[in-house]
């Protein structure tokens, strides 16, 4: 049987290696939060007040608490940038004609890291004010596998309403480990058919830099246009997306009712 070392110097070396590994991950990861004022159902939502702070600042705080790397908001609106910076955050101005958040973060990446030092780019939606920092951290784990191009999250569905709701995107995948899947498809339909678990996709992505560059260079795909799901472009192009299974789905804020729910969740508790 192998003996455990009792040499204090050995333990210091192990701790230093772990700390160095964590530092390297932080310095090569960039979390970008795309945000714009134009929203059909809830105009101006990044700046809407939730418990005394603009919604975009809540998302910023969650990303900072995850401690996985530099965090910045990518926006085409000076009012959003001003709100972020007034609360100590970093903001980068982007063009207003981007068709998606992925295109916006790609422009922001080039502005913030022209030297190409960043290796992993996390795309965090600006309307997730209740997302858990642990979930943000969890999105990185599939990228430990060099075969994976893009990583994302999903949570098991527990109600029939979720299963049949076309606004709930389902991840269909093949298990890679206990809490990780290789994604085969994403759909608004009730899928997969038959008995067994179904999974609610969470729209948080971690890209290898090269994968993001390739993704934004591709034209919209046939299935992407049909399902109105951007991630299908990557799958149709043969890119690999792996999925970490988490316990909770963050509440996106798309409607006035969603906003009131987020306000209740984040309302300061009385002592």
C-alpha positions in Angstrom: 0.0 0.0 0.0 1.2 3.5 -0.9 2.2 5.6 2.1 0.8 9.1 2.4 3.5 11.7 2.6 3.9 13.6 5.9 6.4 16.0 4.5 5.1 19.6 5.0 7.1 20.6 1.9 5.2 18.1 -0.2 1.9 19.5 1.0 3.0 23.0 0.2 3.9 21.9 -3.4 0.5 20.3 -3.9 -1.3 23.4 -2.6 0.8 25.7 -4.8 0.0 23.6 -7.9 -3.7 23.7 -7.1 -3.6 27.5 -6.6 -1.6 27.9 -9.8 -4.1 25.8 -11.8 -7.0 27.9 -10.4 -5.2 31.1 -11.2 -4.5 29.9 -14.8 -8.2 29.1 -15.2 -9.2 32.6 -14.0 -6.7 34.4 -16.2 -7.7 32.6 -19.4 -11.5 32.8 -18.9 -13.7 35.8 -19.8 -17.3 36.0 -18.7 -19.3 38.3 -21.1 -22.9 39.4 -20.4 -24.6 40.7 -23.6 -27.3 43.3 -22.9 -29.4 45.6 -25.0 -32.5 47.8 -24.3 -34.6 46.5 -27.2 -36.9 43.7 -25.9 -40.4 43.2 -27.3 -42.1 41.9 -24.1 -40.2 43.9 -21.5 -38.5 47.0 -23.0 -35.5 48.4 -21.2 -35.2 45.3 -19.0 -31.5 45.5 -18.2 -32.1 48.7 -16.2 -35.3 47.7 -14.5 -35.1 47.8 -10.7 -34.9 44.6 -8.7 -34.4 45.1 -4.9 -32.7 48.5 -5.4 -30.3 47.5 -8.3 -30.6 47.4 -12.0 -31.2 43.8 -13.2 -27.9 43.8 -15.2 -26.0 44.6 -12.0 -27.5 41.5 -10.3 -26.3 39.4 -13.1 -22.9 41.0 -13.0 -22.7 40.3 -9.2 -23.6 36.6 -9.8 -20.9 36.3 -12.4 -18.3 38.0 -10.2 -19.2 35.7 -7.3 -18.5 32.7 -9.5 -14.8 33.7 -9.5 -14.0 32.0 -12.7 -12.4 35.0 -14.5 -12.8 38.5 -15.7 -16.4 39.7 -16.1 -17.7 42.4 -18.5 -21.0 43.5 -19.9 -21.2 43.8 -23.7 -23.8 46.4 -24.8 -24.8 48.8 -27.5 -26.4 51.2 -25.0 -24.5 53.9 -23.2 -27.1 53.9 -20.3 -26.4 50.2 -19.6 -22.7 50.8 -19.7 -23.0 53.7 -17.3 -25.1 51.7 -14.9 -22.6 48.9 -14.9 -19.6 51.1 -14.4 -21.3 53.2 -11.7 -21.6 49.9 -9.7 -17.9 49.1 -10.2 -18.3 46.8 -13.2 -16.6 46.7 -16.6 -18.5 47.4 -19.8 -17.6 47.4 -23.4 -19.5 49.1 -26.2 -20.5 47.0 -29.2 -22.3 47.6 -32.5 -26.1 47.8 -32.5 -26.7 45.6 -35.5 -25.7 42.2 -34.1 -28.2 39.5 -34.8 -27.5 37.6 -31.6 -25.7 37.7 -28.2 -23.0 35.4 -29.6 -22.1 37.9 -32.3 -22.0 40.7 -29.6 -19.7 38.8 -27.3 -17.4 37.9 -30.2 -16.9 41.6 -31.0 -16.4 42.3 -27.2 -13.8 39.6 -27.0 -11.8 41.2 -29.8 -11.9 44.6 -28.1 -11.1 43.3 -24.6 -8.5 40.7 -25.6 -6.9 41.7 -28.9 -3.8 39.7 -28.0 -5.7 36.4 -27.9 -4.7 35.4 -24.4 -8.3 34.4 -23.4 -9.0 30.7 -24.1 -12.5 30.3 -22.8 -15.4 32.7 -23.2 -18.6 32.3 -21.1 -21.8 33.8 -22.6 -24.1 34.6 -19.6 -27.6 36.0 -20.4 -28.3 39.4 -19.0 -31.8 38.4 -17.8 -30.7 35.8 -15.3 -30.6 37.8 -12.1 -31.2 34.7 -9.9 -28.7 32.4 -11.4 -26.5 30.7 -8.8 -22.7 31.3 -9.0 -22.2 27.6 -8.6 -24.1 27.0 -11.8 -21.9 29.5 -13.6 -18.9 27.6 -12.4 -20.4 24.3 -13.4 -20.5 25.2 -17.1 -16.7 25.0 -17.4 -16.3 21.4 -16.4 -17.0 19.7 -19.8 -14.2 21.8 -21.3 -11.7 19.7 -19.4 -12.3 17.2 -22.2 -10.3 18.5 -25.2 -12.9 16.9 -27.6 -15.6 19.4 -26.4 -16.1 22.6 -28.3 -18.9 24.2 -26.3 -20.3 23.5 -22.9 -23.7 24.4 -21.5 -26.2 23.4 -18.7 -29.5 21.6 -18.2 -31.7 20.5 -15.3 -34.1 17.6 -15.1 -37.7 18.4 -15.8 -40.2 17.4 -13.1 -43.6 18.6 -14.4 -45.7 17.8 -17.4 -46.2 21.5 -18.0 -42.4 21.9 -18.6 -42.3 18.9 -20.8 -45.0 20.2 -23.2 -44.2 23.9 -23.0 -42.5 25.0 -26.3 -40.8 27.9 -24.5 -38.9 25.3 -22.4 -36.1 24.1 -24.6 -35.3 20.4 -24.2 -31.8 18.9 -24.4 -31.6 15.5 -25.9 -28.3 13.8 -25.2 -26.3 10.7 -24.5 -24.8 10.3 -21.0 -21.1 10.8 -20.8 -20.9 10.5 -17.0 -23.2 10.8 -14.0 -23.9 14.5 -14.5 -22.7 15.2 -18.0 -24.3 14.5 -21.4 -23.1 14.9 -25.0 -25.8 16.9 -26.7 -27.4 15.3 -29.7 -30.2 17.8 -30.3 -32.1 20.7 -28.7 -35.8 21.2 -29.4 -39.0 23.0 -28.3 -40.9 19.7 -28.7 -41.6 17.2 -26.0 -38.5 15.0 -26.3 -37.2 12.4 -26.0 -40.3 10.3 -26.4 -41.3 7.6 -23.9 -40.5 6.9 -20.3 -37.4 8.4 -18.7 -36.1 11.8 -17.8 -36.2 14.9 -19.9 -33.9 17.9 -19.5 -34.6 21.7 -19.5 -31.8 23.5 -21.3 -30.3 26.5 -19.5 -29.0 29.1 -22.0 -25.5 29.6 -20.5 -22.6 28.7 -22.7 -18.8 28.3 -22.4 -16.9 28.4 -25.7 -13.4 27.6 -26.5 -12.2 30.7 -28.3 -11.7 28.9 -31.6 -15.2 27.4 -31.3 -16.7 30.8 -30.9 -14.8 32.2 -33.8 -16.0 29.3 -36.0 -19.6 29.5 -34.7 -20.1 33.2 -35.5 -18.6 32.6 -39.0 -21.2 30.0 -39.9 -24.5 31.0 -41.6 -27.7 30.2 -39.8 -28.6 26.5 -40.3 -31.8 24.9 -41.5 -32.7 23.4 -38.1 -31.7 26.6 -36.3 -34.1 28.6 -38.4 -36.9 26.0 -38.0 -36.6 25.6 -34.2 -35.3 29.2 -33.6 -32.5 27.8 -31.5 -29.0 29.2 -32.3 -27.1 26.2 -30.7 -28.4 23.9 -33.5 -26.0 25.7 -35.9 -23.1 24.3 -34.0 -24.5 20.7 -33.9 -25.3 20.8 -37.6 -21.7 21.9 -38.3 -20.4 18.9 -36.4 -19.3 20.8 -33.3 -19.5 19.0 -30.0 -21.6 20.4 -27.2 -21.5 18.8 -23.8 -23.9 19.5 -21.0 -23.5 19.7 -17.2 -26.6 18.7 -15.3 -27.5 21.1 -12.5 -30.2 21.0 -9.9 -32.0 24.3 -10.6 -33.1 26.4 -13.6 -32.5 30.1 -13.2 -35.5 32.2 -13.8 -35.2 34.3 -16.9 -36.9 37.7 -16.9 -38.9 38.1 -20.1 -42.3 39.4 -18.9 -43.7 41.7 -16.2 -44.8 38.6 -14.3 -41.2 37.2 -14.4 -39.9 40.6 -13.2 -42.3 40.5 -10.2 -41.1 36.9 -9.4 -37.5 38.0 -9.5 -38.3 40.9 -7.2 -39.8 38.6 -4.7 -36.9 36.2 -4.8 -34.3 39.0 -4.4 -36.2 41.1 -2.0 -34.1 41.8 1.1 -35.2 39.8 4.1 -36.2 41.6 7.2 -34.0 40.8 10.3 
